[in-house]
Amino acid sequence: MLLFQLIRLLLRAIDLYILLITIYIVLTWLPQAQNTKLARWLQALCEPYLSYFDKIRIGMFGFSAIFGILFLQFVKLGIIQIVKFIF
């Protein structure tokens, strides 16, 4: 039972991080919100992860947030499939 609770906690943490990335991306579109404490905190939390995906560019647009969120979703699906396979 403890293992299932830990896995559930991990999946919720991934969901929370996806939500934080989404909020961070929305704040980057709002110029007046970029200098707030929340925006700086989210930048410090999200940018190290999103920087791994900065190299993936299509034209002049960066899709690091989309690729980062997709990767986290695939990790979640992988965890769920492994748990289903084992148990």
Protein Blocks (a to p, Z undefined) as FASTA:
>chain_A
ZZmmmmmmmmmmmmmmmmmmmmmmmmmmmmklmmgmklmmmmmmmmmmmmmmmmpcghjb
ccklmmmmmmmmmmmmmmmmmmmmmZZ
